[in-house]
Amino acid sequence: MKKYFYNLLFLPVLLASCGDGMRTMHHISGKAGEVVVVIDNKIWDKSVCDTVHKILAPDYPALPQREPVFDIVELQETSFSNIFQLHRNVVLLKVAADTVPEGISVKHDVWAQPQTVVVVSAKNGDNIISLLAGNQERMIHILEQAERDRVIDATKKYEAKALRDTVNKHFGGSPYFPMGYTLRKVSTDFIWIGYETNKAILGLFIYSYPYKDSSTFHLQNIIAERNKILQKEVPGQFEDTYMTTAPLFPPQTRSIRYKDFHFVETRGLWDIENDFMGGPFISHALIDKTGEKVLALEAFVYHPRADKRNYVRQLEAILYSFEWK
């Protein structure tokens, strides 16, 4: 089951569904974090391709090495065959002189499911470039939300329910955890849940601390509380070693509203004090239902000398699956 879940997230899948005389819908293909961009033959040139990469493949935030937000596969419209039509994420750049209105639209499950198709329609190539440049944040959000929703749906389908029950019991709410994750530690106001392979360590912390006022969510206070709690709860393998926030990379915060939640997201790098381990982390901090405590949901990745983006994105989706009990 664990192997199936991770194959579902990271490897190409090409499955046909069954129906009783109804239209069949294929399952999506393609790797996590990959986007097929189909460019109208009339505007296929270097400037358009360069713009596509600039808009959809900037550096992923807060990683110790450079990785793009998405891996781009560029195709001319004439090369957009059936096999590419089944891809998980498709962006269509369409040009027609009589296009009215010009703009961006989103479609779902056009050729496969769960598929997201973004259509950028304009009268000419210059207008396509302008639309892409003016809607970078929106397009990345659409595609990231699609990737996130797939992980959440898979997690809920193959859930380790006992872990959610444990977190609910302690904090009154919990994310959903995939099968294969295990309970590493439980103490007062702190839970550690993890997944390990012979190459990578993925971890999730859920912890709480007193809420004083709005300044509690200032970056320096979030990091101070984080460091204090992790020094106590997450020791390293040697004496006088423990997890903390890496000082060389300034963490970044932003305020996010998602469904019924308002939380502060923090991204940064962690390391082990007096040791040589480190990697990226992301946390969501919100006020709990009592209004007296901050509930922090945090994820970290240890995957030395290898790409980390897909692991971070998977763990971030788990954080987004949080629900009150």
C-alpha positions as YAML, in Angstrom:
chain: A
units: angstrom
residues:
- id: 1
  name: MET
  ca: [0.00, 0.00, 0.00]
- id: 2
  name: LYS
  ca: [2.84, 2.41, 0.80]
- id: 3
  name: LYS
  ca: [4.46, 1.64, -2.52]
- id: 4
  name: TYR
  ca: [1.19, 2.24, -4.34]
- id: 5
  name: PHE
  ca: [0.65, 5.60, -2.65]
- id: 6
  name: TYR
  ca: [4.09, 6.94, -3.57]
- id: 7
  name: ASN
  ca: [3.82, 5.65, -7.11]
- id: 8
  name: LEU
  ca: [0.55, 7.51, -7.34]
- id: 9
  name: LEU
  ca: [2.26, 10.74, -6.35]
- id: 10
  name: PHE
  ca: [5.56, 10.59, -8.20]
- id: 11
  name: LEU
  ca: [5.37, 8.23, -11.16]
- id: 12
  name: PRO
  ca: [3.46, 8.37, -14.45]
- id: 13
  name: VAL
  ca: [0.15, 6.57, -14.37]
- id: 14
  name: LEU
  ca: [-1.88, 5.55, -17.40]
- id: 15
  name: LEU
  ca: [-5.02, 3.68, -16.44]
- id: 16
  name: ALA
  ca: [-8.38, 3.35, -18.16]
- id: 17
  name: SER
  ca: [-11.57, 3.34, -16.09]
- id: 18
  name: CYS
  ca: [-14.45, 0.98, -16.66]
- id: 19
  name: GLY
  ca: [-18.07, 1.92, -17.32]
- id: 20
  name: ASP
  ca: [-21.38, 0.36, -18.22]
- id: 21
  name: GLY
  ca: [-21.63, 1.71, -21.74]
- id: 22
  name: MET
  ca: [-20.69, 5.19, -20.53]
- id: 23
  name: ARG
  ca: [-17.84, 7.35, -21.82]
- id: 24
  name: THR
  ca: [-14.56, 6.15, -20.32]
- id: 25
  name: MET
  ca: [-12.20, 8.63, -18.73]
- id: 26
  name: HIS
  ca: [-8.52, 7.83, -18.54]
- id: 27
  name: HIS
  ca: [-6.47, 8.49, -15.45]
- id: 28
  name: ILE
  ca: [-3.87, 11.22, -15.79]
- id: 29
  name: SER
  ca: [-0.28, 10.56, -16.83]
- id: 30
  name: GLY
  ca: [2.88, 12.49, -16.10]
- id: 31
  name: LYS
  ca: [5.12, 13.15, -13.13]
- id: 32
  name: ALA
  ca: [4.27, 15.36, -10.17]
- id: 33
  name: GLY
  ca: [5.32, 18.95, -10.79]
- id: 34
  name: GLU
  ca: [5.34, 18.57, -14.58]
- id: 35
  name: VAL
  ca: [3.41, 20.82, -16.99]
- id: 36
  name: VAL
  ca: [2.87, 20.27, -20.72]
- id: 37
  name: VAL
  ca: [2.70, 23.60, -22.55]
- id: 38
  name: VAL
  ca: [1.16, 23.39, -26.02]
- id: 39
  name: ILE
  ca: [2.13, 26.35, -28.19]
- id: 40
  name: ASP
  ca: [0.18, 27.35, -31.28]
- id: 41
  name: ASN
  ca: [2.33, 26.66, -34.36]
- id: 42
  name: LYS
  ca: [1.84, 30.25, -35.54]
- id: 43
  name: ILE
  ca: [3.77, 31.67, -32.55]
- id: 44
  name: TRP
  ca: [6.33, 28.91, -31.94]
- id: 45
  name: ASP
  ca: [9.59, 30.77, -31.43]
- id: 46
  name: LYS
  ca: [12.30, 31.31, -28.83]
- id: 47
  name: SER
  ca: [10.75, 34.41, -27.25]
- id: 48
  name: VAL
  ca: [7.51, 32.58, -26.44]
- id: 49
  name: CYS
  ca: [9.37, 29.53, -25.12]
- id: 50
  name: ASP
  ca: [11.61, 31.75, -22.97]
- id: 51
  name: THR
  ca: [8.54, 33.53, -21.58]
- id: 52
  name: VAL
  ca: [6.88, 30.22, -20.72]
- id: 53
  name: HIS
  ca: [9.93, 29.14, -18.71]
- id: 54
  name: LYS
  ca: [10.24, 32.53, -17.01]
- id: 55
  name: ILE
  ca: [6.57, 32.49, -15.94]
- id: 56
  name: LEU
  ca: [6.09, 28.84, -14.97]
- id: 57
  name: ALA
  ca: [9.58, 27.76, -13.95]
- id: 58
  name: PRO
  ca: [11.02, 30.34, -11.55]
- id: 59
  name: ASP
  ca: [12.98, 29.00, -8.60]
- id: 60
  name: TYR
  ca: [10.89, 27.13, -6.04]
- id: 61
  name: PRO
  ca: [11.03, 29.14, -2.78]
- id: 62
  name: ALA
  ca: [13.18, 28.29, 0.23]
- id: 63
  name: LEU
  ca: [15.12, 25.28, -1.01]
- id: 64
  name: PRO
  ca: [18.84, 24.77, -0.36]
- id: 65
  name: GLN
  ca: [19.48, 24.35, -4.08]
- id: 66
  name: ARG
  ca: [17.79, 25.70, -7.20]
- id: 67
  name: GLU
  ca: [14.78, 23.79, -8.48]
- id: 68
  name: PRO
  ca: [12.02, 25.15, -10.75]
- id: 69
  name: VAL
  ca: [8.44, 25.54, -9.53]
- id: 70
  name: PHE
  ca: [7.41, 23.29, -12.45]
- id: 71
  name: ASP
  ca: [9.19, 21.11, -14.98]
- id: 72
  name: ILE
  ca: [8.10, 22.32, -18.41]
- id: 73
  name: VAL
  ca: [7.52, 20.13, -21.47]
- id: 74
  name: GLU
  ca: [7.03, 22.34, -24.54]
- id: 75
  name: LEU
  ca: [5.14, 21.06, -27.57]
- id: 76
  name: GLN
  ca: [4.01, 22.51, -30.85]
- id: 77
  name: GLU
  ca: [0.28, 22.17, -31.37]
- id: 78
  name: THR
  ca: [0.82, 19.61, -34.15]
- id: 79
  name: SER
  ca: [2.74, 17.39, -31.70]
- id: 80
  name: PHE
  ca: [-0.02, 17.37, -29.07]
- id: 81
  name: SER
  ca: [-0.92, 13.72, -29.56]
- id: 82
  name: ASN
  ca: [-3.29, 11.52, -27.55]
- id: 83
  name: ILE
  ca: [-0.62, 10.44, -25.10]
- id: 84
  name: PHE
  ca: [0.17, 14.07, -24.14]
- id: 85
  name: GLN
  ca: [-3.53, 14.89, -23.87]
- id: 86
  name: LEU
  ca: [-3.68, 12.60, -20.84]
- id: 87
  name: HIS
  ca: [-1.15, 14.68, -18.93]
- id: 88
  name: ARG
  ca: [-2.01, 15.91, -15.42]
- id: 89
  name: ASN
  ca: [-1.31, 19.61, -16.17]
- id: 90
  name: VAL
  ca: [-1.80, 21.14, -19.62]
- id: 91
  name: VAL
  ca: [-1.41, 24.77, -20.68]
- id: 92
  name: LEU
  ca: [-2.74, 25.62, -24.15]
- id: 93
  name: LEU
  ca: [-1.49, 28.80, -25.85]
- id: 94
  name: LYS
  ca: [-4.04, 29.52, -28.59]
- id: 95
  name: VAL
  ca: [-3.91, 32.34, -31.14]
- id: 96
  name: ALA
  ca: [-6.71, 33.51, -33.46]
- id: 97
  name: ALA
  ca: [-7.19, 36.97, -34.95]
- id: 98
  name: ASP
  ca: [-10.90, 36.98, -34.04]
- id: 99
  name: THR
  ca: [-10.39, 35.95, -30.36]
- id: 100
  name: VAL
  ca: [-12.91, 37.76, -28.16]
- id: 101
  name: PRO
  ca: [-12.39, 38.09, -25.30]
- id: 102
  name: GLU
  ca: [-8.70, 37.52, -24.83]
- id: 103
  name: GLY
  ca: [-7.81, 35.93, -21.52]
- id: 104
  name: ILE
  ca: [-7.21, 32.86, -19.39]
- id: 105
  name: SER
  ca: [-9.70, 30.12, -18.61]
- id: 106
  name: VAL
  ca: [-9.46, 26.90, -16.62]
- id: 107
  name: LYS
  ca: [-11.01, 23.54, -17.48]
- id: 108
  name: HIS
  ca: [-10.96, 20.26, -15.60]
- id: 109
  name: ASP
  ca: [-10.93, 16.63, -16.75]
- id: 110
  name: VAL
  ca: [-10.94, 17.44, -20.46]
- id: 111
  name: TRP
  ca: [-9.11, 14.30, -21.63]
- id: 112
  name: ALA
  ca: [-8.31, 12.55, -18.33]
- id: 113
  name: GLN
  ca: [-8.94, 12.85, -14.63]
- id: 114
  name: PRO
  ca: [-8.04, 14.53, -12.33]
- id: 115
  name: GLN
  ca: [-6.69, 16.89, -14.97]
- id: 116
  name: THR
  ca: [-6.27, 20.68, -15.05]
- id: 117
  name: VAL
  ca: [-6.15, 22.49, -18.39]
- id: 118
  name: VAL
  ca: [-5.30, 26.21, -18.56]
- id: 119
  name: VAL
  ca: [-6.23, 27.90, -21.84]
- id: 120
  name: VAL
  ca: [-4.53, 31.19, -22.75]
- id: 121
  name: SER
  ca: [-6.31, 32.77, -25.73]
- id: 122
  name: ALA
  ca: [-5.19, 35.89, -27.58]
- id: 123
  name: LYS
  ca: [-5.21, 37.54, -31.00]
- id: 124
  name: ASN
  ca: [-1.44, 37.32, -31.52]
- id: 125
  name: GLY
  ca: [1.84, 36.21, -30.00]
- id: 126
  name: ASP
  ca: [2.60, 39.55, -28.34]
- id: 127
  name: ASN
  ca: [-0.72, 39.44, -26.51]
- id: 128
  name: ILE
  ca: [-0.04, 35.85, -25.41]
- id: 129
  name: ILE
  ca: [3.24, 36.99, -23.85]
- id: 130
  name: SER
  ca: [1.48, 39.92, -22.14]
- id: 131
  name: LEU
  ca: [-1.19, 37.62, -20.73]
- id: 132
  name: LEU
  ca: [1.42, 35.20, -19.39]
- id: 133
  name: ALA
  ca: [3.50, 37.98, -17.84]
- id: 134
  name: GLY
  ca: [0.49, 39.64, -16.25]
- id: 135
  name: ASN
  ca: [-0.94, 36.46, -14.77]
- id: 136
  name: GLN
  ca: [2.12, 34.63, -13.44]
- id: 137
  name: GLU
  ca: [0.88, 34.44, -9.84]
- id: 138
  name: ARG
  ca: [-2.59, 33.29, -10.91]
- id: 139
  name: MET
  ca: [-1.30, 30.57, -13.23]
- id: 140
  name: ILE
  ca: [1.16, 29.19, -10.69]
- id: 141
  name: HIS
  ca: [-1.60, 29.20, -8.07]
- id: 142
  name: ILE
  ca: [-3.98, 27.27, -10.36]
- id: 143
  name: LEU
  ca: [-1.40, 24.59, -11.14]
- id: 144
  name: GLU
  ca: [-0.11, 24.31, -7.57]
- id: 145
  name: GLN
  ca: [-3.65, 23.98, -6.27]
- id: 146
  name: ALA
  ca: [-4.24, 21.17, -8.77]
- id: 147
  name: GLU
  ca: [-1.12, 19.34, -7.59]
- id: 148
  name: ARG
  ca: [-2.10, 19.91, -3.97]
- id: 149
  name: ASP
  ca: [-5.65, 18.63, -4.45]
- id: 150
  name: ARG
  ca: [-4.40, 15.40, -6.02]
- id: 151
  name: VAL
  ca: [-2.19, 14.68, -3.01]
- id: 152
  name: ILE
  ca: [-5.00, 15.51, -0.57]
- id: 153
  name: ASP
  ca: [-7.45, 13.25, -2.42]
- id: 154
  name: ALA
  ca: [-4.95, 10.38, -2.49]
- id: 155
  name: THR
  ca: [-4.12, 10.90, 1.18]
- id: 156
  name: LYS
  ca: [-7.77, 10.77, 2.21]
- id: 157
  name: LYS
  ca: [-8.30, 7.65, 0.12]
- id: 158
  name: TYR
  ca: [-5.29, 5.84, 1.63]
- id: 159
  name: GLU
  ca: [-5.29, 7.36, 5.09]
- id: 160
  name: ALA
  ca: [-3.55, 6.29, 8.27]
- id: 161
  name: LYS
  ca: [-6.61, 7.22, 10.31]
- id: 162
  name: ALA
  ca: [-5.12, 6.36, 13.70]
- id: 163
  name: LEU
  ca: [-2.63, 9.21, 13.29]
- id: 164
  name: ARG
  ca: [-5.39, 11.73, 12.65]
- id: 165
  name: ASP
  ca: [-7.29, 10.41, 15.66]
- id: 166
  name: THR
  ca: [-4.21, 10.96, 17.85]
- id: 167
  name: VAL
  ca: [-3.67, 14.51, 16.65]
- id: 168
  name: ASN
  ca: [-7.38, 15.32, 17.00]
- id: 169
  name: LYS
  ca: [-7.32, 14.09, 20.58]
- id: 170
  name: HIS
  ca: [-4.46, 16.41, 21.51]
- id: 171
  name: PHE
  ca: [-5.25, 19.51, 19.45]
- id: 172
  name: GLY
  ca: [-8.91, 19.37, 18.40]
- id: 173
  name: GLY
  ca: [-8.03, 19.23, 14.72]
- id: 174
  name: SER
  ca: [-5.65, 17.42, 12.39]
- id: 175
  name: PRO
  ca: [-4.34, 17.03, 8.86]
- id: 176
  name: TYR
  ca: [-4.82, 13.73, 7.00]
- id: 177
  name: PHE
  ca: [-1.78, 11.44, 6.90]
- id: 178
  name: PRO
  ca: [-0.98, 8.87, 4.18]
- id: 179
  name: MET
  ca: [-0.44, 5.22, 4.98]
- id: 180
  name: GLY
  ca: [3.23, 4.59, 5.65]
- id: 181
  name: TYR
  ca: [3.60, 7.53, 8.02]
- id: 182
  name: THR
  ca: [4.18, 6.60, 11.66]
- id: 183
  name: LEU
  ca: [3.97, 8.22, 15.06]
- id: 184
  name: ARG
  ca: [7.48, 9.18, 16.17]
- id: 185
  name: LYS
  ca: [6.83, 11.14, 19.37]
- id: 186
  name: VAL
  ca: [4.03, 12.44, 21.57]
- id: 187
  name: SER
  ca: [4.56, 14.85, 24.45]
- id: 188
  name: THR
  ca: [2.71, 17.77, 25.99]
- id: 189
  name: ASP
  ca: [1.65, 20.09, 23.16]
- id: 190
  name: PHE
  ca: [3.91, 18.34, 20.62]
- id: 191
  name: ILE
  ca: [3.48, 15.47, 18.14]
- id: 192
  name: TRP
  ca: [6.00, 14.20, 15.57]
- id: 193
  name: ILE
  ca: [4.86, 12.07, 12.63]
- id: 194
  name: GLY
  ca: [7.30, 10.83, 10.01]
- id: 195
  name: TYR
  ca: [8.09, 8.72, 6.98]
- id: 196
  name: GLU
  ca: [11.55, 7.40, 6.16]
- id: 197
  name: THR
  ca: [13.21, 5.66, 3.23]
- id: 198
  name: ASN
  ca: [16.85, 4.68, 2.80]
- id: 199
  name: LYS
  ca: [17.42, 8.07, 1.11]
- id: 200
  name: ALA
  ca: [14.96, 10.57, 2.59]
- id: 201
  name: ILE
  ca: [13.33, 11.58, 5.86]
- id: 202
  name: LEU
  ca: [9.98, 13.37, 5.79]
- id: 203
  name: GLY
  ca: [8.57, 14.77, 9.01]
- id: 204
  name: LEU
  ca: [5.53, 16.61, 10.31]
- id: 205
  name: PHE
  ca: [5.32, 18.43, 13.64]
- id: 206
  name: ILE
  ca: [2.12, 19.60, 15.29]
- id: 207
  name: TYR
  ca: [2.64, 21.80, 18.32]
- id: 208
  name: SER
  ca: [1.06, 24.68, 20.22]
- id: 209
  name: TYR
  ca: [2.14, 27.60, 22.37]
- id: 210
  name: PRO
  ca: [0.42, 30.61, 24.00]
- id: 211
  name: TYR
  ca: [-1.14, 33.32, 21.84]
- id: 212
  name: LYS
  ca: [-0.59, 36.82, 23.26]
- id: 213
  name: ASP
  ca: [-1.57, 39.30, 20.56]
- id: 214
  name: SER
  ca: [-1.06, 39.91, 16.85]
- id: 215
  name: SER
  ca: [2.68, 40.31, 17.41]
- id: 216
  name: THR
  ca: [2.79, 36.57, 18.15]
- id: 217
  name: PHE
  ca: [2.68, 36.10, 14.37]
- id: 218
  name: HIS
  ca: [5.63, 38.39, 13.64]
- id: 219
  name: LEU
  ca: [8.44, 36.47, 12.01]
- id: 220
  name: GLN
  ca: [10.93, 36.87, 14.84]
- id: 221
  name: ASN
  ca: [8.41, 35.56, 17.38]
- id: 222
  name: ILE
  ca: [7.38, 32.58, 15.21]
- id: 223
  name: ILE
  ca: [11.04, 31.60, 14.81]
- id: 224
  name: ALA
  ca: [11.82, 32.14, 18.50]
- id: 225
  name: GLU
  ca: [8.98, 29.81, 19.54]
- id: 226
  name: ARG
  ca: [9.95, 27.31, 16.88]
- id: 227
  name: ASN
  ca: [13.56, 27.17, 18.00]
- id: 228
  name: LYS
  ca: [12.62, 26.85, 21.68]
- id: 229
  name: ILE
  ca: [10.21, 23.97, 21.05]
- id: 230
  name: LEU
  ca: [12.43, 22.07, 18.61]
- id: 231
  name: GLN
  ca: [15.47, 22.35, 20.85]
- id: 232
  name: LYS
  ca: [13.44, 20.56, 23.51]
- id: 233
  name: GLU
  ca: [11.57, 18.05, 21.36]
- id: 234
  name: VAL
  ca: [13.80, 17.19, 18.38]
- id: 235
  name: PRO
  ca: [17.29, 16.18, 19.55]
- id: 236
  name: GLY
  ca: [20.02, 15.19, 17.11]
- id: 237
  name: GLN
  ca: [21.88, 11.91, 17.17]
- id: 238
  name: PHE
  ca: [24.74, 13.28, 19.29]
- id: 239
  name: GLU
  ca: [24.91, 15.06, 22.62]
- id: 240
  name: ASP
  ca: [24.14, 18.81, 22.48]
- id: 241
  name: THR
  ca: [22.63, 18.57, 18.99]
- id: 242
  name: TYR
  ca: [19.06, 19.55, 18.12]
- id: 243
  name: MET
  ca: [16.96, 20.91, 15.27]
- id: 244
  name: THR
  ca: [16.81, 24.67, 14.82]
- id: 245
  name: THR
  ca: [16.30, 27.32, 12.14]
- id: 246
  name: ALA
  ca: [19.27, 27.77, 9.81]
- id: 247
  name: PRO
  ca: [20.58, 31.33, 10.32]
- id: 248
  name: LEU
  ca: [22.16, 31.77, 6.89]
- id: 249
  name: PHE
  ca: [18.84, 31.79, 5.00]
- id: 250
  name: PRO
  ca: [16.31, 34.33, 6.33]
- id: 251
  name: PRO
  ca: [12.88, 32.65, 6.65]
- id: 252
  name: GLN
  ca: [9.97, 34.23, 4.80]
- id: 253
  name: THR
  ca: [6.35, 34.62, 5.92]
- id: 254
  name: ARG
  ca: [3.09, 35.48, 4.24]
- id: 255
  name: SER
  ca: [-0.53, 35.61, 5.35]
- id: 256
  name: ILE
  ca: [-2.84, 33.12, 3.60]
- id: 257
  name: ARG
  ca: [-6.61, 32.61, 3.53]
- id: 258
  name: TYR
  ca: [-7.62, 29.12, 2.45]
- id: 259
  name: LYS
  ca: [-11.20, 27.91, 2.72]
- id: 260
  name: ASP
  ca: [-12.25, 28.79, 6.29]
- id: 261
  name: PHE
  ca: [-8.70, 29.22, 7.59]
- id: 262
  name: HIS
  ca: [-6.46, 32.23, 8.02]
- id: 263
  name: PHE
  ca: [-2.86, 31.32, 8.81]
- id: 264
  name: VAL
  ca: [0.69, 32.57, 8.55]
- id: 265
  name: GLU
  ca: [2.96, 30.49, 6.32]
- id: 266
  name: THR
  ca: [6.68, 30.40, 7.09]
- id: 267
  name: ARG
  ca: [9.26, 28.91, 4.73]
- id: 268
  name: GLY
  ca: [12.91, 28.49, 5.53]
- id: 269
  name: LEU
  ca: [15.78, 26.09, 6.11]
- id: 270
  name: TRP
  ca: [16.43, 23.98, 9.19]
- id: 271
  name: ASP
  ca: [19.67, 22.50, 10.41]
- id: 272
  name: ILE
  ca: [21.01, 20.54, 13.36]
- id: 273
  name: GLU
  ca: [22.93, 22.62, 15.87]
- id: 274
  name: ASN
  ca: [26.51, 21.30, 16.18]
- id: 275
  name: ASP
  ca: [25.99, 18.80, 13.35]
- id: 276
  name: PHE
  ca: [25.82, 18.68, 9.54]
- id: 277
  name: MET
  ca: [22.19, 17.93, 8.66]
- id: 278
  name: GLY
  ca: [19.69, 20.32, 7.13]
- id: 279
  name: GLY
  ca: [16.96, 20.95, 4.59]
- id: 280
  name: PRO
  ca: [13.78, 22.94, 3.90]
- id: 281
  name: PHE
  ca: [10.79, 23.41, 6.18]
- id: 282
  name: ILE
  ca: [7.35, 24.97, 5.85]
- id: 283
  name: SER
  ca: [4.90, 25.79, 8.62]
- id: 284
  name: HIS
  ca: [1.33, 27.03, 8.98]
- id: 285
  name: ALA
  ca: [0.51, 28.90, 12.20]
- id: 286
  name: LEU
  ca: [-3.06, 29.75, 13.20]
- id: 287
  name: ILE
  ca: [-5.06, 30.54, 16.31]
- id: 288
  name: ASP
  ca: [-6.73, 27.47, 17.78]
- id: 289
  name: LYS
  ca: [-10.42, 27.25, 18.65]
- id: 290
  name: THR
  ca: [-9.87, 28.46, 22.21]
- id: 291
  name: GLY
  ca: [-8.33, 31.69, 20.94]
- id: 292
  name: GLU
  ca: [-5.62, 31.28, 23.56]
- id: 293
  name: LYS
  ca: [-3.00, 29.25, 21.68]
- id: 294
  name: VAL
  ca: [-1.17, 29.19, 18.37]
- id: 295
  name: LEU
  ca: [-1.42, 25.85, 16.57]
- id: 296
  name: ALA
  ca: [1.61, 25.23, 14.37]
- id: 297
  name: LEU
  ca: [1.59, 22.62, 11.59]
- id: 298
  name: GLU
  ca: [5.09, 22.09, 10.26]
- id: 299
  name: ALA
  ca: [6.79, 19.87, 7.71]
- id: 300
  name: PHE
  ca: [10.46, 19.25, 6.96]
- id: 301
  name: VAL
  ca: [12.49, 17.29, 4.41]
- id: 302
  name: TYR
  ca: [15.91, 15.69, 4.68]
- id: 303
  name: HIS
  ca: [17.10, 14.43, 1.30]
- id: 304
  name: PRO
  ca: [20.81, 15.24, 1.01]
- id: 305
  name: ARG
  ca: [22.37, 15.90, -2.40]
- id: 306
  name: ALA
  ca: [19.05, 15.34, -4.18]
- id: 307
  name: ASP
  ca: [15.98, 17.29, -5.33]
- id: 308
  name: LYS
  ca: [13.46, 18.14, -2.63]
- id: 309
  name: ARG
  ca: [10.70, 20.11, -4.35]
- id: 310
  name: ASN
  ca: [8.23, 17.26, -4.82]
- id: 311
  name: TYR
  ca: [8.65, 16.11, -1.23]
- id: 312
  name: VAL
  ca: [8.05, 19.65, 0.06]
- id: 313
  name: ARG
  ca: [4.98, 20.01, -2.16]
- id: 314
  name: GLN
  ca: [3.60, 16.67, -0.96]
- id: 315
  name: LEU
  ca: [4.06, 17.62, 2.70]
- id: 316
  name: GLU
  ca: [2.62, 21.07, 2.10]
- id: 317
  name: ALA
  ca: [-0.52, 19.42, 0.72]
- id: 318
  name: ILE
  ca: [-0.81, 17.40, 3.92]
- id: 319
  name: LEU
  ca: [-0.68, 20.65, 5.91]
- id: 320
  name: TYR
  ca: [-3.43, 22.08, 3.70]
- id: 321
  name: SER
  ca: [-5.64, 19.06, 4.47]
- id: 322
  name: PHE
  ca: [-6.03, 20.23, 8.09]
- id: 323
  name: GLU
  ca: [-9.58, 20.18, 9.48]
- id: 324
  name: TRP
  ca: [-11.01, 20.92, 12.89]
- id: 325
  name: LYS
  ca: [-12.40, 17.83, 14.60]
...
